[in-house]
Amino acid sequence: MKSIYMDYAATTPVDKEVINEMIPYFDNKYGNASSIHSYGREAFDAIEISRDQVAKLINANPDEIIFTSGGTESDNLAIKGVAYKNKDKKDAKGFQIITCAIEHPAVLETCKHLEKNGFKVKYLPVDKYGIINLDVLEKTISKDTFMISVMFANNEIGTIEPIGEIGKIARRNNILFHTDAVQAVTKNLIDVNKLNIDLLSISSHKIYGPKGIGALFIRKGVKLHTLMHGGGHENGLRSSTLNTSGIVGLGKACELGQKRMNKDVAHMKNLRDLLIKNILTIEECYLNGHPEKRLANNSHFRFTAVEGESLNLMLDEKGIAAATGSACSSKKLQASHVLLAIGLKPEEAHGSLRFTLGRMNTKEEVEYVSNLLPGIVKKLRKMSPLWNR
């Protein structure tokens, strides 16, 4: 049986070059970066090299990068950190955050937490493609708004938001701008200065690095409230003994991602477009998300009168790994909040399937999946009471 992985938005395999870079920091170079002896200095130097590698990927300064356990922690630290710091100030601008209805749960649940603690949150609607309306954003801003958090690209439908325009609006109104760029880094050129981004979240395991490590860009001058207290690591913002091997892996993944970006993006885009073209020949199959302003590796479909969960399970029986939505919430029974926000009915949302490609996928794999899927859809529709063609 074939084994084909098309769920790279959920996680990626660790690149062999990344693994080789990490291995010495498990056995030979195992010092604590906070120690002053030679073992500690060796670890510290490796971490600073990685900090530089992460910074170069987004055109930041190394001292604007702190390391976290992943995208979720980076989002939490960015939003809660700014919010609580703002609340502590006597001259606080206000207590309103603006975010988007299709954000990752790491942002949405953080905002819900803040609502329970006295903050106001405005959730921007999106159009049928998942894009926010910039005019609505401008009208939503009030004298109380101190922060905007809008993801760079959606993890489910792949739609890319107008980040540059959002950044301009935020800067013009003297509002901090955070973006969850977990799905976008290494697939899109990101310059935090040109885009007026103040805080940006990165996760290693989405870019061929190890799990359990991430980073947060914090523009110089932006102040955050500390969420984790302890030894005062990472400029006092993230206390915990530094995960040297993980940080080294993240740094190498960023370096490789930057070097390979043009080649990888072109490769994934060609495969994505072929997959979309082939699968849309299936009767009553539709593409979710923007047809052009989408991640190079993302294709997200919905099929009338078919359960996405059933599709996913039958593909899995054939050795094909896809997804019905975000890996963070795909085991939940309710319809995706992203698909409901773009105007789909619950039954339409439940009939969706996501393929996300990576640098290891091939044209042969795309053709195999494209040839196999119509038969699976046909079989499921024969069993569906909603299909009466």
C-alpha positions in Angstrom: 0.0 0.0 0.0 1.2 3.5 -0.8 2.0 5.9 1.9 1.3 9.5 1.0 1.5 12.4 3.4 -0.6 15.5 2.6 -1.1 17.1 6.0 1.9 19.4 6.2 -0.3 22.2 7.8 -0.7 19.9 10.8 3.0 19.1 11.1 6.1 18.4 9.0 8.9 15.8 9.3 12.1 17.1 10.7 14.6 17.8 8.0 17.7 15.5 8.1 20.0 18.6 8.1 18.1 19.9 11.1 18.4 16.6 12.9 22.2 16.5 12.3 22.5 20.0 13.6 20.6 19.1 16.8 22.2 15.8 17.7 25.4 17.1 19.3 23.3 19.1 21.8 21.8 15.9 23.2 25.0 14.3 24.2 28.3 16.1 23.7 27.2 19.7 24.0 24.7 19.4 26.7 25.5 22.4 28.8 23.0 24.8 30.4 23.2 28.1 28.5 22.9 29.9 31.8 26.1 28.4 33.2 29.3 30.3 32.9 31.7 27.4 32.3 32.7 26.2 28.9 29.8 23.8 28.5 27.3 26.6 29.2 29.1 29.1 26.9 29.0 26.6 24.1 25.2 26.2 24.5 24.8 30.0 24.8 26.7 30.6 21.6 24.6 28.1 19.7 21.4 29.7 21.0 22.6 33.1 19.8 23.4 31.8 16.4 19.9 30.3 16.2 18.4 33.7 17.3 20.2 35.3 14.4 18.9 32.7 12.0 15.3 33.2 13.1 15.7 37.0 12.9 17.1 36.9 9.4 14.1 35.0 8.2 11.8 37.9 9.0 14.3 40.8 8.8 14.3 41.4 12.5 17.2 42.1 14.9 18.4 39.1 16.9 17.6 40.8 20.2 14.0 41.1 19.1 13.6 37.3 19.1 12.7 35.2 22.2 12.2 31.5 22.3 9.0 29.8 23.4 7.5 26.3 23.4 5.6 26.9 20.1 3.0 29.0 18.3 0.4 28.7 21.0 2.7 30.1 23.7 3.9 32.8 21.3 0.3 33.9 20.7 -0.5 33.8 24.4 2.6 35.8 25.4 2.1 38.4 22.6 -1.6 39.1 23.3 -1.8 38.6 27.1 1.6 40.1 27.6 0.7 43.4 25.8 -2.8 43.4 27.3 -1.7 43.0 31.0 1.2 45.5 30.5 -1.3 48.0 29.0 -3.7 47.4 31.9 -0.9 48.1 34.5 -0.1 51.5 32.9 -1.7 54.6 34.5 -2.0 56.2 31.1 -3.4 53.1 29.4 -4.7 53.8 26.0 -7.8 51.6 26.5 -8.8 48.0 26.8 -10.0 47.0 23.3 -8.4 44.3 21.1 -9.4 43.8 17.5 -9.0 40.3 16.1 -10.6 38.1 13.4 -13.3 35.5 13.4 -11.2 32.9 11.8 -8.1 33.0 14.0 -6.5 29.9 15.4 -7.8 28.8 18.8 -4.5 30.0 20.3 -5.6 33.5 19.6 -9.4 33.1 20.0 -9.2 31.4 23.3 -6.7 33.9 24.6 -9.0 36.7 23.6 -11.9 35.0 25.4 -9.8 34.7 28.5 -9.1 38.4 28.3 -12.8 39.2 27.9 -13.4 37.5 31.2 -10.8 39.7 32.8 -12.2 43.1 31.8 -11.0 43.5 28.2 -13.2 44.2 25.2 -12.6 42.2 22.1 -14.0 42.9 18.6 -14.1 39.9 16.2 -13.8 41.1 12.6 -16.1 39.2 10.1 -14.6 37.9 6.9 -15.9 37.5 3.3 -16.7 34.2 1.6 -13.0 33.8 0.9 -11.9 34.4 4.5 -10.5 37.9 4.0 -11.2 40.8 6.4 -12.6 44.1 5.2 -10.1 46.9 5.7 -12.9 49.5 5.9 -14.6 47.6 8.6 -11.3 47.3 10.5 -10.8 51.1 10.3 -14.4 51.7 11.6 -13.9 49.2 14.4 -10.9 51.1 15.8 -11.8 53.3 18.7 -9.9 55.4 21.2 -9.8 52.3 23.4 -8.1 50.1 20.8 -4.5 49.2 21.8 -3.9 46.1 19.8 -4.8 44.3 16.5 -4.1 40.6 16.1 -4.8 39.1 12.6 -3.2 35.9 11.4 -0.9 36.1 8.3 -2.6 33.1 6.6 -5.4 30.8 7.8 -4.4 27.3 8.9 -7.5 25.7 7.5 -8.4 27.3 4.2 -5.0 28.9 3.4 -6.3 32.4 2.7 -3.7 35.1 3.1 -4.8 38.3 4.8 -3.8 41.9 3.6 -1.1 42.1 6.3 0.7 45.1 4.8 -2.5 47.2 4.7 -3.4 46.1 8.3 0.1 47.1 9.4 -0.3 50.5 7.9 -3.6 51.1 9.6 -2.2 50.0 12.9 0.8 52.2 12.6 -1.2 55.2 11.5 -3.4 54.8 14.6 -0.6 54.1 17.0 -1.8 50.6 17.7 0.3 47.5 18.2 0.0 44.8 15.5 0.5 41.1 16.2 0.2 38.4 13.6 0.2 34.6 13.9 2.5 33.7 11.1 2.9 30.0 12.0 1.6 28.8 8.6 3.2 31.6 6.5 6.9 31.7 7.5 9.1 30.1 4.8 6.1 30.1 2.4 5.9 33.9 2.1 8.5 36.7 2.2 8.0 38.4 5.5 9.7 41.7 6.4 8.4 42.8 9.8 9.7 46.4 9.2 8.1 46.9 5.7 4.8 45.3 7.0 4.7 47.3 10.2 4.4 44.2 12.4 5.2 44.6 16.1 4.8 41.0 17.2 5.0 37.8 15.2 4.5 34.1 16.2 6.5 31.2 14.7 6.3 27.5 15.3 9.2 25.2 14.5 7.3 22.0 13.6 5.5 23.7 10.7 8.8 24.4 8.9 10.6 21.0 9.1 11.9 21.7 12.6 11.3 19.8 15.9 8.1 20.0 18.0 7.9 21.9 21.3 9.9 25.0 20.2 8.8 28.3 18.7 9.7 32.0 18.7 8.1 35.4 19.2 9.3 38.5 17.5 8.9 41.5 19.8 9.7 44.9 18.2 12.2 46.8 20.2 10.4 49.2 22.6 7.3 47.0 22.9 6.7 46.1 26.5 5.1 42.8 27.7 3.8 41.6 31.0 5.6 38.4 32.1 3.5 35.3 32.1 6.0 32.8 33.4 8.0 33.6 36.5 11.3 32.0 37.5 14.9 32.4 36.6 14.4 35.4 34.4 15.4 33.8 31.1 14.9 35.5 27.7 15.1 39.0 29.1 12.8 38.1 31.9 9.9 37.3 29.5 10.1 33.6 29.4 11.6 31.9 32.4 12.7 28.3 31.8 16.0 26.5 31.1 16.5 27.0 27.4 15.8 24.0 25.2 19.2 24.2 23.4 18.7 21.3 21.0 15.2 22.5 20.0 16.4 26.1 19.5 19.3 24.9 17.4 16.8 22.9 15.3 14.5 25.9 14.9 17.3 28.1 13.8 18.5 25.6 11.2 15.0 25.1 9.9 14.7 28.9 9.5 18.0 29.1 7.7 17.1 26.2 5.4 13.6 27.6 4.8 14.9 31.0 3.8 17.5 29.4 1.5 15.0 27.0 -0.2 11.9 29.3 -0.1 11.8 30.2 -3.9 12.3 26.6 -5.0 9.9 25.1 -2.4 7.2 27.6 -3.0 7.3 27.1 -6.8 7.2 23.3 -6.3 4.3 23.3 -3.9 2.3 25.8 -5.9 2.6 23.7 -9.1 1.4 20.6 -7.2 -1.3 22.5 -5.4 -2.7 24.0 -8.7 -2.6 20.5 -10.3 -4.5 19.0 -7.4 -7.1 21.8 -7.4 -7.6 21.4 -11.1 -8.0 17.7 -10.9 -10.3 17.5 -7.9 -12.6 20.3 -9.0 -13.7 18.0 -11.9 -15.6 16.0 -9.3 -19.3 16.8 -9.5 -20.4 19.4 -6.8 -17.0 19.9 -5.4 -15.9 23.4 -4.4 -12.8 25.2 -3.3 -12.8 26.8 0.1 -10.7 29.9 0.6 -9.4 32.5 -1.9 -8.5 31.0 -5.3 -5.3 33.1 -5.6 -4.5 34.8 -2.3 -3.7 31.5 -0.6 -0.8 29.6 0.8 1.3 27.8 -1.8 0.7 24.4 -0.3 -3.0 24.6 0.7 -6.0 23.2 -1.1 -9.3 22.9 0.8 -12.4 21.4 -0.7 -16.0 20.7 0.1 -18.2 18.0 -1.3 -22.0 18.0 -1.4 -23.6 15.2 0.5 -20.3 13.7 1.8 -18.9 13.7 5.3 -15.3 15.0 5.4 -14.6 12.6 8.3 -15.6 9.6 6.2 -13.5 10.9 3.2 -10.5 11.3 5.5 -10.9 7.8 7.0 -11.3 6.1 3.6 -8.2 8.0 2.3 -6.3 6.8 5.4 -7.2 3.2 4.5 -5.5 3.8 1.2 -2.4 5.2 3.0 -3.2 8.9 2.3 -3.0 11.4 5.1 -5.2 14.5 4.7 -7.3 16.4 7.2 -10.9 17.6 7.8 -9.7 20.9 9.4 -7.2 22.1 11.9 -5.2 19.3 13.6 -5.9 21.2 16.9 -9.6 20.7 16.7 -10.3 18.0 14.1 -11.4 15.5 16.7 -14.2 17.8 17.8 -17.6 17.1 16.4 -18.7 20.7 15.8 -18.3 22.3 12.4 -15.2 24.4 11.9 -15.5 28.0 13.1 -13.5 29.0 10.1 -15.9 27.5 7.6 -19.0 28.8 9.4 -17.4 32.3 9.4 -17.0 32.2 5.6 -20.7 31.5 5.3 -21.0 27.8 4.9 -23.9 25.9 6.4 -22.9 23.3 9.1 -23.6 20.4 6.6 -21.4 22.0 4.0 -18.6 22.6 6.6 -18.7 18.9 7.6 -18.2 17.9 3.9 -14.8 19.6 3.7 -11.4 18.1 3.2 -7.9 19.7 3.4 -4.8 18.7 1.5 -1.6 20.5 2.5 1.6 19.7 0.6 5.3 19.8 1.4 8.7 19.8 -0.3 8.7 16.0 -0.4 5.5 15.5 -2.3 5.6 14.6 -6.0 3.5 15.0 -9.1 2.9 11.2 -9.1 1.4 11.4 -5.6 -0.9 14.2 -6.6 -2.1 12.2 -9.7 -2.6 9.1 -7.5 -4.8 11.0 -5.1 -6.6 12.8 -7.9 -7.5 9.5 -9.5 -8.5 7.8 -6.3 -10.7 10.5 -4.7 -13.6 10.5 -7.3 -14.3 6.8 -6.6 -14.3 7.4 -2.9 -16.7 10.3 -3.2 -19.0 8.3 -5.5 -19.0 5.4 -3.0 -19.9 7.7 -0.1 -22.6 9.5 -2.0 -24.3 6.2 -2.8 -24.7 5.7 1.0 -25.8 9.3 1.6 -29.5 10.1 2.1 -28.6 13.7 1.0 -27.5 12.6 -2.5 -30.4 11.9 -4.9 -28.8 12.6 -8.3 
